[in-house]
């Protein structure tokens, strides 16, 4: 991922998953959403209009979470955690 791509992508941890957004494109007063990784299934949902150069970087980043299925993941500064892929069957891959 180039520095420009890294600077352009915002990622945020939310209660249900991780959101990636485009800092260079506003939609309804916020960064335009590009993709979402659901903590339950670890399925990555990429928006159809996500630019190709950002899609690859997001998929690479998401894979880092997907391979951690079954691990506790901190979702707040208060220390709350979720188990990544908690809705997957034992041994299932996202």
Secondary structure, DSSP 8 states (H G I E B T S, - for coil): --HHHHHHEEEEEETTEEEEEEEEEEETTEEEEEEEEETTT--EEE-TT--HHHHHHHHHHHHHHHTTTTSEEE-STT--EEETTTTS-TT---
